[in-house]
C-alpha cells in the first residue's frame, strides 16, 4: 500500500483557522486581508439583517393590489455609492503601497538563488555553495535541501526554473512567487526569530566535532502544478539568529566524518533522484532503474556500448548529455554543485544495490580527500573529475545512466 499520502498528512501541524503563524517583519498581507474580511463581514451581517427586518416588517398581511410608492431617492443612492467607493479606494491604495514594497527589495538584501525543478529545490548562497540534503527533524527521514536564512535581515530570493512552471510559497513569511522557465523572478522577506519555539540542532564543525544552534522551522511549498510528484515538492525554511546562521554557513558543506558514504548516496538518491530512478527494478517513471546497474557491461547508449563504472557515472552526473541511454530522451540536467565526495557517495550507494560488484561498507566521508579519492591511496581509488564547488545541493535527476 502506498503510504505517501498518509505520511504527508501526518506531518501537517495544527494551525489556527485564520492565517498560519506570522514569522515576517516585512508582512504586507495580514493587515489588509483582515480589513477586507471584517468589512465584508460587517456588510454581510448588515445587509442580511436589513433583509430579515424588511421581510418581517413589510410582509404581506392580506391580498391587495400592487404597492405604489417612491421609486427613487437621490440621497440614499449617493450614500450607497460613495461609501463603497471610499472603502474600495482605501483597499486599492493600501494594497498598491504594499505591492510596491513587496516588489522592491532593500539595497542591503542578502541574496539567495532558488532553482526549481521536477521535483525539488536548490538554494545557492553568495559563495556559490548550496544547502545539502539532510534529515527531517520530526520523521528522521531524508529531506530535500532546505532554505536557511538569517533573522532580522532582508533576504532576496532570485527565482529560476530548470524545466516547467513552479511557484515558491512560504506561508509563515507571507511570500509567494511563480518560478518561470527562461526568466528570473525575485521576491524578498525579512524573517523574525522566535526564541520560544526554536529547536536545537547539532551542526558538524571543521575539526570533526559538533556545535548546537537554535532555529525556527517553517514550510516551503510549490503551489503550481508541475507534474507527477508536484505534491511531494515540499521542503523547510530554517531561520537563525545571525550568530547561529554564521555557524550553519560554515557547516553547510560539511558532513560528520563518520557518515558512511553509502548513507550519503542514499540520502541524495531519496531526496533528488528517487522520483525518476527506482532502486527496486521498477520502471514506473519511465527512467532507468539503478538496481544492478553498476558493473553492467554492454550498456547501450547513443554513443555505443559502455561499461557502467565510476567514470561513466561521473560523466552522467556532470554532463548527462554526453551519452544518453538508448531509448531515453535527453531530460536530465547536470549536477555542477554536487561535490566530488558526494558523487563518490552516489557511486558507493549504486554499488551497494548491485550484485555485480563488491562495496566497502565501512568507507566514510572522512576517508576521502576533497577530490573524492580515498586518503593515503595512490591510484587505487577513482574520484570525481575536479571539485565542482563547496555546495551540497543538486539539480533535477530526470534521466541518468
SULJO-V793030 format. One record per backbone hydrogen bond with DSSP energy under -0.5 kcal/mol. CO is the residue of the C=O (numbers start at 0). NH is the residue of the N-H. Records with the same first field share a line. If there is no record, write none. Layout:
BEGIN
CO->NH / NH
END
This chain:
BEGIN
0->2
2->6
3->7
4->8
5->9
6->10
7->10
8->11
20->22
22->191
23->26
28->32
29->33
30->34
31->35
32->36
33->37
34->38
35->39
36->40
37->41
38->42
39->43
40->44
41->45
42->46
43->47
44->48
45->49
46->50
47->51
48->52
49->53
50->54
51->55
52->56
53->57
55->58
72->76
73->77
74->78
75->79
76->80
77->80 / 81
78->82
80->84
81->85
82->86
83->87
84->88
85->89
86->90
87->91
88->92
89->93
90->94
91->95
92->96
93->97
94->98
95->99
96->100
97->101
98->102
99->103
100->103
102->104
105->108
108->110
109->155
111->113 / 157
112->114 / 123
113->115 / 159
114->121
115->161
116->118 / 119
119->116
121->114
122->130
123->112
124->127
128->124
129->391
131->145
133->142
135->139
140->135
142->133
145->147
146->237
148->239
149->152
152->190
153->109
154->156 / 188
155->111 / 157
156->158 / 186
157->113
158->184
159->115
160->181
165->178
166->222
167->176
168->170 / 220
169->172 / 173 / 174
170->173
171->22
174->169
176->167
177->179
178->165
179->160 / 182
184->158
186->156
188->154
189->24 / 25
190->151
192->194
193->196
194->197
198->214
200->212
202->210
204->207
208->204
210->202
212->200
213->240
214->198
215->238
217->236
219->234
220->168 / 222
226->229
228->231
229->232
231->233
232->221
234->219
235->146
236->217
237->148
238->215
239->150
240->244
241->245
242->246
243->247
244->248
245->249
246->250
247->251
250->253
255->258
256->365
258->364
259->263
260->264
261->265
262->266
263->267
264->268
265->269
266->270
267->271 / 272
268->272 / 273
271->396
272->275 / 276
275->277
277->289
282->285
289->292 / 293
292->295
295->307
298->305
299->325
300->303
303->300
305->298
306->308
307->294
308->312
309->313
310->314
311->315
312->316
313->317
314->318
316->334
318->321
323->301
324->327
328->330
334->337
338->342
339->343
340->344
341->345
342->346
343->347
344->348
345->349
346->350
347->351
348->352
349->352
350->353
352->291
353->356
358->360
359->362
362->260
363->366
364->367
366->374
368->371
370->383
372->368
373->376
376->378
380->382
383->385
391->132
395->332 / 397
END
